[in-house]
């Protein structure tokens, strides 16, 4: 009997060990390389997010970024290897190149059933990429679009517009609350603000405005993005107003881009534009903004680098402003996602584990953790099931560079450990299906409580006529240009080979020429530099490129039912 019992116990132990062994084998430590066209980081993910991924999946992430190394994509194609996870900046030329080179995994070869969230939310987003690939002669499932919404037409921000003129309220108040009537009025307006706040808390010189060149390919971003305040969205380097059907050709004499260059040049000559802008990168720019050295920025999402509770109590910080004659672009979301995409690399040895990680990032938990840090430390659920930020979590969001994470959560600063993907799956600023709150903390009750500050109240009363935040200001004034979800989801076809070659020649000329115009020392020099840039670009085939791109934009208008002048 003892022998029989011993035998049964031994068999039970053996059987129980089998799945454990399989699990341990499945959970062997692996490194997944992420090739990204949108990440601002290269190297191994570290800190708290690295520990989350390691603890949950036994995965280490290594990033290769074409933002950091402009030659990264070409090198990857030459080596016939783009990594395990691919984050596309758009479904454009590079996606097609990788598709033709068979560098993207065909997900039809896998059983996608286990990936519940990909199946639930990304059906249309996968079909979109499937259709795009088929249109380029390749059948299969090569990824999915990014930023997927649960409902078409939802505005893609809850409180702070992505593209919005952000002005330091404290400087505006000290300057006597001047009016801002037009784009050309911006230098005089900012001159008053810089005179009112000429130094930061550390005694460093403050500039009205500054920029960097990291994200540029053809145009000067810190000039182009001024066009967004008049409703224009970038289609390559062209400006498209999907609300009015108008198109801006940047190098046309007197274009909105030309006017914006003139405005930036005037700010430079008045000492309002940071002269180091052309040589600094995103990190340097962000540090200066965090240190209070700029009084104006162009995006709502970056103001948290400076705004914090302590400053807000003193009515110091950025708030959304409107140029009186403007109508800023306001994006909406689509259930088919936007124009960026995710893929798995063709040579990925662990596609199932890559997809398992991605599927978790699509969960409520995964989305919140990736954006706000570890649960229990930075955020948690209240008794009513609604999430809230802890005080330490707020500290992490408001002082990312200074806040040290506990060693057991990966150590380093919060910013060191932030997810380096810089690429979303589910659109963050939307309500979670079936819930009363959003993925973003901006849709949690604690956010409104936190930012019902003296700064917000003063801005609401003195400037915004009672608006609670930037999005509220847009809605209340009606000053916005809505970009339809269909237009955002529209996949532009590949340009002709001849025009692609032409762009490769004129793009660097246009980029450098734009910066040269901003740094011109006189009106005469500006005109000379502008004419030289335009002449050179046209000699490389600029006009033919613009003509083909305009036809594509009109095709988008036709597909989306947008009226335009033919």
Buried (B, 14 or more C-beta within 10 A) or exposed (E): EEEEEEEEEEEEEEEEEEEEEEEEEEEEEBEBBBBBBBBBBBEEBBBBBBBBBBEBBBBBBBBBBBBBEEEBBEEBBEEEBBBBBBBBBBBBEBBBBBBEBEBBBBBEEBEBEEBEBBEEBBBBBBBBBBEBBEEEEBEBBBBBBBBBBBEBEBBBBBBBBBBBBBBBBBBBBBBEEBEBBEBBBBBBBBBBBBEBBEEBEEEEEBBBBBBBBBBBBBBBBBBBBBBBBBBBBBBBBBBBBBBBBBBBBBBEEEBBBBBBBBBBBBBBBBEBBBEBBBEBBBEBBBEBBBBBBBBBBBBBBBBBBBBBBEBBEEBBBBBBBBBEBBBBBBBBBBBBBBBBBBBBBBBBEBBBBBBBBBBBBBBBEBBBBBBBBBBEBBBEEEEEEEBBBBEBBBBBBBBBEEBEBEEEBBBBBBBBBBBBBBBBBBBBBBBBEEEEBBBBBBBBBBBBEBBEBBBBEBBBEEBBEEBBBBBBBBEEBEBBBBBBBBBBBBBBBBBEEEBEEBBEBBBEBBBBBBBBBBBBEEEEBBEBBBEBBBEBBBEBBBBBBBEBBBEBBBEBBEEBEBEBEE
